[in-house]
Amino acid sequence: MTKSNNAVDNRHDYTELSEPVTARYVKLTNVFTPDSGKFAVKDLRVFGNPDKAKFTEVKNVMIVRDPEDRRDATLTWKPVEGADGYVVRYGIET
């Protein structure tokens, strides 16, 4: 699906495909950024088949803050066997 000719700023665009597809990867390509701005993606969500998806919570999450800049932190955890990706949620509430 392409939106390269889109003339509207869709900051929170939602696109639903007309037919289900089987895919392993999603490719996102920037074709234009106004005023020589930098291209950025804040959130990209791709929904799959919940009947086949298996979600397992990771254990032993460790957070190490940078002593020079407390805004920076490194997160580590024990890998989940068979996982091909992780969703990291953050905020001020659990």
C-alpha positions as CSV (number, residue, x, y, z in Angstrom):
1,M,0.0,0.0,0.0
2,T,1.4,3.4,-0.9
3,K,0.5,6.9,0.4
4,S,3.3,8.7,-1.5
5,N,0.8,11.0,-3.2
6,N,-1.0,11.9,0.0
7,A,-1.5,15.7,0.4
8,V,-2.9,15.6,4.0
9,D,-1.0,15.5,7.2
10,N,-2.3,12.3,8.9
11,R,-0.5,12.3,12.2
12,H,-2.6,9.5,13.6
13,D,-3.4,7.6,10.4
14,Y,-5.1,4.2,10.6
15,T,-5.0,2.0,7.5
16,E,-6.9,-1.2,7.3
17,L,-6.2,-3.5,4.4
18,S,-9.3,-4.7,2.4
19,E,-8.1,-8.3,2.5
20,P,-5.8,-10.1,5.0
21,V,-2.2,-10.6,3.8
22,T,0.5,-13.0,5.0
23,A,3.7,-11.0,5.5
24,R,7.0,-11.3,7.4
25,Y,8.1,-7.7,7.2
26,V,6.6,-4.3,6.9
27,K,8.6,-1.6,5.0
28,L,8.1,2.1,5.8
29,T,9.8,4.5,3.3
30,N,9.8,8.3,3.7
31,V,9.3,10.0,0.3
32,F,9.0,13.6,1.4
33,T,9.6,15.7,4.5
34,P,8.7,19.4,4.3
35,D,11.1,22.2,5.0
36,S,14.1,19.8,5.1
37,G,12.8,18.4,8.3
38,K,13.9,15.1,9.8
39,F,11.8,12.0,9.2
40,A,10.6,10.4,12.5
41,V,8.1,7.7,13.5
42,K,6.7,7.8,17.0
43,D,4.6,4.7,16.8
44,L,4.0,2.0,14.2
45,R,1.6,-0.8,15.0
46,V,0.9,-3.8,12.9
47,F,-1.8,-6.1,14.1
48,G,-1.7,-9.8,13.4
49,N,-3.6,-13.0,14.0
50,P,-4.5,-13.2,17.7
51,D,-5.5,-16.9,17.3
52,K,-1.9,-17.7,16.4
53,A,0.1,-15.1,18.4
54,K,1.6,-16.2,21.7
55,F,2.6,-13.5,24.2
56,T,4.9,-14.3,27.1
57,E,5.9,-11.8,29.7
58,V,9.7,-11.4,30.1
59,K,11.3,-12.0,33.5
60,N,14.2,-10.3,35.3
61,V,14.0,-6.9,33.6
62,M,16.9,-4.7,34.7
63,I,17.1,-0.9,34.2
64,V,20.5,0.9,34.4
65,R,20.4,4.7,34.2
66,D,23.2,6.7,32.8
67,P,24.8,8.6,35.8
68,E,25.7,11.5,33.5
69,D,22.2,11.9,32.2
70,R,19.4,10.3,34.3
71,R,17.0,10.6,31.3
72,D,18.9,7.8,29.5
73,A,18.4,4.2,30.6
74,T,19.4,0.8,29.3
75,L,16.9,-2.1,29.7
76,T,18.0,-5.7,29.7
77,W,16.1,-9.0,30.2
78,K,16.5,-12.7,29.8
79,P,15.4,-13.5,26.3
80,V,12.2,-15.5,25.8
81,E,12.9,-18.7,23.8
82,G,11.3,-18.4,20.3
83,A,10.5,-14.7,20.6
84,D,11.0,-12.7,17.4
85,G,10.4,-9.3,19.0
86,Y,9.4,-7.6,22.2
87,V,7.0,-4.8,23.0
88,V,8.4,-2.4,25.6
89,R,5.8,-0.1,27.3
90,Y,6.9,2.7,29.5
91,G,5.4,5.5,31.5
92,I,4.7,6.6,35.0
93,E,2.2,3.9,35.9
94,T,2.4,0.1,36.0
